[in-house]
Amino acid sequence: MTALVRRLYDWVLSWADSPYATVALFFLALAESSFFPIPPDVLLLALCLSLPALAPRYALICTLGSVLGGMLGYLIGFSFWGSTSQLFFTWVPGFTPELFARIQHLFQQYDFWFVFTAGFTPIPYKIITVGAGVFNLQFIIFVVASCISRGLRFFLIAWLVSRYGSSARSFIDENFNRLTIAFTVLLVGGFVVVRYVF
């Protein structure tokens, strides 16, 4: 598995020299916010490491794609939940009707802050975007919270790469296996937090 991820990492880095790199980043960010399981951070990080001078641009593209994808998730929840709910419960790990009921309570209690927290942390963002539509969270609150949280997350990655540049890349290359494990733990941990803490 690690060897496969390593090959994917190298392949993603190759997109930095492709005219389609920004397009791939945009659509990955868009898809991840509504239905796709892989977060865009990996591609964003790889592109920023390859061309640190363009890191803010990549962060902006990733933020726009993610927020638009969040709007798509909101639309799915608001208009198509009846026909798509079983797909989410089947294919998204940890996504259960019981969890969704708890999420409804959190939306009612925290609205903006719940969306903001999910957008900035490893909590699976797609659960929140779809849930916001299902539970009819005010759209403007959802969009503002998404813009701020996703922007902070992706621009933080871009800043770190711009600030530490080649040393950050060397660190990742030297510790790739450990970072892969850590990233997986964070991703799975996000589902655990949503399922058992909330």
HELIX and SHEET records of a PDB file:
HELIX    1   1 THR A    2  SER A   14  1                                  13    
HELIX    2   2 TRP A   15  ASP A   17  5                                   3    
HELIX    3   3 ALA A   21  GLU A   32  1                                  12    
HELIX    4   4 ASP A   41  SER A   50  1                                  10    
HELIX    5   5 PRO A   52  LEU A   54  5                                   3    
HELIX    6   6 ALA A   55  SER A   79  1                                  25    
HELIX    7   7 TRP A   81  TRP A   91  1                                  11    
HELIX    8   8 PRO A   97  TYR A  110  1                                  14    
HELIX    9   9 PHE A  112  PHE A  120  1                                   9    
HELIX   10  10 TYR A  125  VAL A  134  1                                  10    
HELIX   11  11 PHE A  139  GLU A  174  1                                  36    
HELIX   12  12 PHE A  176  VAL A  192  1                                  17    
HELIX   13  13 VAL A  193  VAL A  197  3                                   5    
END                                                                             
